[in-house]
């Protein structure tokens, strides 16, 4: 078995805005974690849903809202939101919004 290799990502360089869309780019995907880089154009949203595993949203740039179990929180650079498994959540971009989503599969 080959040892795992480090992964290095330039998060700012990964930001790519689609005209009135959402761009997602997978950074890490293995049996323990999934890390996805998202860029939302202004006005885009991910409607309320749940995930079967715990996850973290880390806002890198922009402004919007993260809704956790029906409560809306202001989203801005440097904010982090931990979500236990099965928590209802949604994301809304008020301006271009860039964030990381980390899912914990263990």
Residue pairs with C-beta under 8 A, 6 or more apart in sequence:
4 30
7 27
7 28
9 27
9 37
11 37
11 60
11 98
11 100
12 60
12 61
14 25
14 27
14 37
14 39
15 37
15 39
15 60
15 61
15 98
16 23
16 25
16 39
17 23
17 39
17 41
17 96
18 39
18 41
19 41
20 41
20 43
20 44
21 41
21 44
22 38
22 39
22 40
22 41
22 44
22 46
23 38
23 39
24 36
24 37
24 38
25 36
25 37
26 34
26 35
26 36
26 37
27 35
27 36
27 37
27 100
28 34
28 35
29 35
31 105
31 106
32 104
32 105
32 106
33 102
33 103
33 104
33 105
34 101
34 102
34 103
34 105
35 100
35 101
35 102
35 103
36 100
36 101
36 103
37 98
37 99
37 100
38 91
38 97
38 98
38 99
38 100
38 101
39 96
39 97
39 98
40 46
40 62
40 64
40 91
40 93
40 96
40 97
40 98
41 93
41 96
42 93
42 94
42 95
42 96
42 97
43 93
43 94
44 92
44 93
44 97
45 90
45 91
45 92
45 93
46 90
46 91
46 92
47 90
48 67
48 88
48 89
48 90
49 88
49 89
49 90
50 85
50 86
50 87
50 88
50 89
51 83
51 85
51 86
51 87
51 89
51 103
52 85
52 86
53 85
53 103
53 104
53 105
54 82
54 83
54 84
54 85
54 103
54 104
55 82
55 83
55 101
55 102
55 103
55 104
56 80
56 81
56 82
56 83
56 100
56 101
56 102
56 104
57 66
57 75
57 80
57 81
57 83
57 89
57 91
57 99
57 100
57 101
58 79
58 80
58 81
58 99
58 100
58 102
59 66
59 75
59 76
59 77
59 78
59 79
59 80
59 97
59 98
59 99
60 77
60 98
60 99
60 100
61 77
61 96
61 97
61 98
62 75
62 76
62 77
62 93
62 94
62 95
62 96
62 97
62 98
62 99
63 74
63 75
63 76
63 93
63 94
63 95
63 97
64 75
64 91
64 92
64 93
64 94
64 95
64 97
65 72
65 73
65 74
65 75
65 91
65 92
65 94
66 72
66 73
66 75
66 79
66 81
66 89
66 90
66 91
66 92
67 73
67 88
67 89
67 90
67 91
67 92
68 81
68 83
68 87
68 88
68 89
69 87
69 88
69 89
70 88
73 79
73 81
75 81
75 91
75 97
75 99
81 89
83 89
91 97
91 99
